Amino acid sequence: MEEVRETSAWVAHNSSHVTVDSSGIEEVVEKMKESIPKVEWDYEGIHYFDNGPLTVQYLFVLDALNFCFWPDKDLNYDNLAMGLKEALLNDKSAFDADRLQKYTGPQLRELLKWPRPLPLEEERVRLLHEVGFELERSFEGKAAKLVESCGKSAVKLVALITRHFPGFRDHSLYKGHQIFLYKRAQIFAADLWGAFKGQGYGEFNDISSITMFADYIVPAVLEQLGVLKFSSSLASTIEASSEIGAGSEEEVELRACSIYAVEKMRELLINKWGKQVLSVELDLWLWSVGIQCPSLRHHRTLSIYY
């Protein structure tokens, strides 16, 4: 995770289109310092949970598919989480490793009860196959074995996931530097921690090492709060709902500067106000603010990483 922090900071210090506004950070932190908003992990009740290995399998499948909903205006994360939950309630073997390797696009749609092709459907199917194949090959078909092998370390879990599952290798080249973001690998660790309330499969002795999860929603919320400032050309592109290329300077800056900004918010809360808070908790709060704001304009990038 130090790679994520260090390379995101490098982007923030060399950025051309996105600026992290330190006075904006101070203003937001000033408002938050008395009561840091706490958001329950499953506050909407949309996730499968049985307090055992099947929940781990569910969360890994969920996070393998947790990306790029915006091309279908009716589709969102809730549809995915609830659709997979219903599928598992109907058939406990739906996410067995051998079955994950065989799903087709239409079968995935049927699983989610979705009436039309999903955005990046071929990629989603490919990633399901990859997860099933590698779980079977290296972890006895079980995501729980993957988690057990990390020795209660979220950092080791993220490293294991990115080593074994190429679809989770979320990094970019930016001005000659490799930038590591690892959104979906990190969010799996955070989902375990949230679902199991820091116990059992969710017990990590280094959960504080996880950064925020660089997606569409949080950069837009940070801009609204005055923490991020966009160049006029980037602001116009977002306002016009024009697509921003995956791996472009603008896209990498939006994501990396968000990570850097949330780290700075957290540092200020801890060092100046003595408030113990995790980046995971700040991210969950920012994301929940964003999804409750239908008019929020976010950037649009076709990507399997978020």
Secondary structure, 3 states (H helix, E strand, C coil): CHHHHHHHHHHHHCCCCEEECHHHHHHHHHHHCCCCCCCCCCCCCCCCCCCCHHHHHHHHHHHHCCCCCCCCCCCCHHHHHHHHHHHHHHCCCCCCHHHHCCCCHHHHHHHHCCCCCCCCHHHHHHHHHHHHHHHHHHCCCCHHHHHHCCCCCHHHHHHHHHHHCHHHCCEEEECCEEEECCHHHHHHHHHHHHHCCCCHHHCCCCHHHCCCCCCCHHHHHHHHCCCEEECHHHHHHHHCCCECCCCCHHHHHHHHHHHHHHHHHHHHHHHCCCCCCCHHHHHHHHHHHHHCCCCCCCCECCCCCC
